[in-house]
């Protein structure tokens, strides 16, 4: 019979696979950007935010902060690498905002270093460290879930689901549910809260998709690319 720890590991591996698909979802858009050698009006903000978010979760998963969280480290380390590639592409092709991107990266590095120092010096036990870093992770995750709200409002306004890819919405739900199960198997409120909100957000997107899926699609490629770049 499978133990709780073994089941948790299996669920975590499934969560890693699904999360990888989410991190890789903007690849087609970035391929077009790289091919055109121009980022046009697309902003690096969502990717810079995700870089910091991944760094926070990697730190959270370390044994000195929250023991037995290897699978949280693996997926966020992968996400950190992928998002860094996205930011690098935007930096190389974004001639007007290169300094701004570099400044944001520098500020994120300084903030992350400050979090590490405060966590290790002020909090002496893994329980207290988990609580401190976990709260920060939850706050950043909730902030990132604000982005899909703009897409959902666009769907309602235009009565068109072209702004909200079905596959991405489905994977958002699956990803949230899997990581919720992972968090419940060995109760982790810091993983449970953001993924619960992620599942709710994804379900609302699927409901909207079912409601507006018959709407005719137009060929506005720029709008499609804009949404793809704001999905992370």
Buried (B, 14 or more C-beta within 10 A) or exposed (E): EEEEEEBBBEBBBBBBEBBBEBBEBBEEBBEEBEEEEEBEEBBBBBBBBBBBBBBBBBBBBBEEBBEEBEBBBBBBBBBBEBBBEBBEBBBEBBEEBEEBBEEBBEEBEEBBEEBBEEBEEEBEEBEEBBBBBBEBBBEBBEEBBEBBEEBBEBBEEBEBBBBBBEEBBBBBBBBBBBBBBBBEBEEBEBBBBBBBBBBBBBBBBBEBBEEBEEEEEEEEEEBBBBBBBBBB
